[in-house]
Amino acid sequence: MAANLVSLVMQFLTPDMVGRIATALGLDRNKVQSAISSAVPGLLAALNNVVTQPGGAQRLADAARQQTGSLGNFASMLAAGGQSSFQASQVLSSLVGNQNQNALTEAIAKFTGLGQGATGSLLGMLAPIVIGIIGKHQGAAGGLDAKGIANLFASQKDNIAAALPSGLGSLLSGTGLLNSLGDAARTATAAGSEAMREASATRLVDAARQRGAGAASAPSNWLYWLLPLAAAAALLIYFAARPTEEVAQQGMSKVQNAAIVAPDLGKQITNSITSLRTTLDGITDVATARAALPKVQEAASQIDKSGGEVGQLSADQRKLVAGLINPLMPAFNQLCDKVLAIPGVAEVLKPSVDAVKAKLTTLVG
């Protein structure tokens, strides 16, 4: 089975590395972790777009050779305050072009709420990492040339699209950066569009219901009868806004259904993983492990509940959920091993942590 580039990058970005990046940027660690989960597949999508252009695969292969050697020094450069050289790097713009780099930065900034300045700095740090890992992996595979890079990215389209959060896919859909991902990207984008339509319809109905409740206290008020009609009208607006072919098809296809249902469950599970990582990061001894146990058990319970719902999905839906979870697993497993190695902590947390890891392994399997 071909390696998953998203997973390889996320495995390199250990909790310690994420903390160093957050410190270097002066940002909250959890916000940076969340932004990285969006930025990494976004960068890979942009690079995939480069590879499909004439001469693009060769340009990426050349850049990958240059960046491969910098991976081992990245952590020490951060500690020494040398991160500015990464932020100022022109590697990304030289590959994707200024216009596409700005479009990517704007989309991720809007999706994460970090702001364009912070997002641009984060992308400046991540781009050499992503390109370096591409070079390291493909070099080990014996094909760090244009053909090898092209073949590598041809095998990664589904992985990249699956790792893109649905909302980010929608923001990037108008930039052209996802065109090279084909149907895989359209599936991810459909989820974001449908979610936004559903949210809009829900807000309209809720507003009408609240006004109707107020009007009900004055039965003589003509709004008592009008507002329920407004709620019905809101629903009609929602369904009218949906693509015609979706309304006509009473039985939604597996791919469409996966695009709508699976990302919601995937997001629930990835949020639980992020919360659990934050909890585990704060454990330094037995006392803090005991204090953290209720939160660990709560996260485990939520993952178990969401996992039960995933078990009821179709094979296509389960595959999409697995694609969202899988990139987070290497760093999560490494953090679990680190925490359980603290003297006495395993006796407190191991049963709960093992249960979580077993459930997640089942989900990505």
C-alpha angles and dihedrals in degrees: 000000000000116000118257108240092201090055093047092054094045090049090056090049096072121181088261091052092048089051091052091050091049091050092048091051095040092236136132111274095227092050090051092049090051092046091050090055087059099035097053097059089039091056092046090050090053091048091048087055089053092051092057092057123088108277092000096115091054092048091051091047090053092048091047092056090054095048100042094081093052095064095083092051098047098093093047091048090054091050090049093050093250094130092106090077088060094047091051092046116131093200095105097043091047089056105037100023129243094273094054092042090054091047091051092047093049094049094049092044091053092046096047100032092228096125127244096271095054092040092052090051091048092050089048089058097042099046096070089046094051093044092045092052090049088054094045093049097043092042090056089049089057099243113092093150136094094278094047092049092048092050092046094054092043087063094046103058096098092044093051094046092047091053094051110100108239094241092051090049089057092050092049096044093087095048098068091235092114097046093096091057090066120188093358090064093045089056092053092045092050089060093056094046093049092047091053092049091049091049091050092050091047092053091051094049093045091051091050092047092052092050090047091054090054092048092050090070088066106046092183090061110104089217088073088074100032101054097061086055089052090054090053090048090053090056090049090052090052095052092043089055093056117095111277094236092055092054091047092051107074090182108058115214120249093252093051091046092050090051091057106035107030100057091057092056091040090054091049091053096044089049089053090050091050091049091048092050090053090052094047092048089063095056115104104150144359094284094055089043091057091047090051096046096090091052091047090051091047092052090046090052092050092049090048091051093048090044090056090056091048088056089064093056128097122263091259092051093048090051091054092049090049089052090057095048101039098073090059097051104081094054092041093052091047091052092049091052091048094051095044089052091065107105112267096000096101091061089058104037110019098093092051095042092047090051091053093047091049092051093047091047088055092050095051092040 
